[in-house]
Amino acid sequence: MSKEHNTTLDPRVSEAVQSLQSLILNHYPTATFTSFQSDDPEGTYLRAGVDVDDPDEVMDLAINRLLGYQLEQDLPIYLLPVRTDAGIAATLKTRKQALRPLAQIGSR
């Protein structure tokens, strides 16, 4: 179970979160972020909403820095790249439009 993060972060964690956000924003200027605490595993989670078809692109961009925080600095920080709601809606609309001609063919 997770809860929204309202408490003051360890300054090192806060700096790491800001650094990850800056890195992602440099490549994806419309990215949105939410940070929260969770306990599976325990730590600070940064959810990055990005308009990309494959959120793994965001992880590929940030993985070296994230591993540096986790392994070298022993900071419990996790990145969760996700597609934005608008991006998902656009994909669904495109798929629906692509399937419409197939449905018309089948009804003849």
C-alpha positions, 0 to 999 in steps of 0.5 A: 500500500502506498501513500502520497508523500507529504513528509520532508525527504532526506535531503540526499533523496530530495536532491536525487529526485530533483536530479532525475526529474531534471534529466527526464524533463530535458528529454521529455519537457511535458513529463509530469511527476508524482513522488510517494513513499511505499514499503515494497520495497521501502523507499521513495518512488518517482512516477514519471508520466511521459508521452511516449509509446514505450515507457522503457525509453524513460528508464533507459535514459535514467537507469545509470543515474538511478543505479548510482543512487541505489548502489553507490549512495545506498538511496532507496529511490525507484523510478516508475515511468508510465504513459500519460492518460492523454497518450493512452487515450490517443493510442486507443483512438488510433486503434479504434479508428484502424479497427473500424474499417475491419468491422465494416468489412465483416458486416457486409 
